[in-house]
Amino acid sequence: MAGSSRTTAAKRAKERARQEKRTEKLQKKAQRKLEQEQNPAERPAELTVTYNEEGQPEGFNFHDF
């Protein structure tokens, strides 16, 4: 019976660590969401198509998205 109490204590410690980690993750997620709401990304609402001299549409750059 002496061995079973140590395993129970270890299980409790592991579960407590899991709960703390889960709580930290939820707090970080809430913080990121709050920051995103306060500072929305500045990007154009629609992409603008540009044309070259021949009238062909030019491709979009990586930063257009």
LUMVOZA-392330 format. One record per residue (C-alpha): residue in one letter; x, y, z. Coordinates in Angstrom, 2 decimals, decimal comma, always signed. Layout:
N
ROVO   code        c1        c2        c3
ROVO      A         X         Y         Z
...
//
This chain:
65
ROVO   code        c1        c2        c3
ROVO      M     +0,00     +0,00     +0,00
ROVO      A     +2,93     +2,36     +0,52
ROVO      G     +3,67     +2,52     -3,21
ROVO      S     +0,16     +3,50     -4,19
ROVO      S     +0,20     +6,79     -2,28
ROVO      R     +3,32     +7,96     -4,09
ROVO      T     +1,80     +7,22     -7,51
ROVO      T     -1,36     +9,06     -6,52
ROVO      A     +0,69    +12,08     -5,46
ROVO      A     +2,60    +11,94     -8,74
ROVO      K     -0,64    +11,77    -10,70
ROVO      R     -1,98    +14,76     -8,80
ROVO      A     +1,19    +16,72     -9,50
ROVO      K     +1,04    +15,89    -13,21
ROVO      E     -2,63    +16,86    -13,41
ROVO      R     -1,94    +20,11    -11,55
ROVO      A     +0,87    +20,90    -14,02
ROVO      R     -1,47    +20,15    -16,95
ROVO      Q     -4,13    +22,46    -15,54
ROVO      E     -1,61    +25,25    -14,96
ROVO      K     -0,27    +24,91    -18,50
ROVO      R     -3,83    +24,94    -19,90
ROVO      T     -4,62    +28,08    -17,88
ROVO      E     -1,46    +29,82    -19,13
ROVO      K     -2,31    +28,94    -22,74
ROVO      L     -5,84    +30,31    -22,36
ROVO      Q     -4,48    +33,54    -20,85
ROVO      K     -2,00    +33,96    -23,70
ROVO      K     -4,73    +33,31    -26,25
ROVO      A     -6,98    +35,91    -24,63
ROVO      Q     -4,10    +38,41    -24,56
ROVO      R     -3,36    +37,88    -28,28
ROVO      K     -7,04    +38,31    -29,12
ROVO      L     -7,20    +41,53    -27,11
ROVO      E     -4,08    +42,89    -28,83
ROVO      Q     -5,47    +41,97    -32,23
ROVO      E     -8,73    +43,81    -31,49
ROVO      Q     -6,83    +46,90    -30,35
ROVO      N     -4,40    +46,92    -33,29
ROVO      P     -6,14    +45,57    -36,38
ROVO      A     -3,85    +44,73    -39,25
ROVO      E     -3,60    +47,55    -41,74
ROVO      R     -4,21    +46,05    -45,13
ROVO      P     -6,31    +47,11    -48,06
ROVO      A     -9,87    +45,87    -48,17
ROVO      E     -9,49    +44,73    -51,79
ROVO      L     -6,56    +43,91    -54,01
ROVO      T     -5,90    +46,33    -56,83
ROVO      V     -4,99    +44,86    -60,21
ROVO      T     -2,24    +46,75    -62,00
ROVO      Y     -1,47    +46,45    -65,69
ROVO      N     +1,83    +46,71    -67,54
ROVO      E     +2,46    +48,71    -70,74
ROVO      E     +1,05    +45,90    -72,90
ROVO      G     -2,23    +45,82    -70,98
ROVO      Q     -1,47    +42,52    -69,30
ROVO      P     -2,26    +42,21    -65,59
ROVO      E     +0,79    +42,09    -63,36
ROVO      G     +1,14    +39,48    -60,63
ROVO      F     +0,62    +40,23    -56,99
ROVO      N     +3,54    +40,57    -54,62
ROVO      F     +3,85    +38,65    -51,39
ROVO      H     +3,07    +41,82    -49,42
ROVO      D     -0,21    +42,44    -51,26
ROVO      F     -1,90    +39,74    -49,21
//
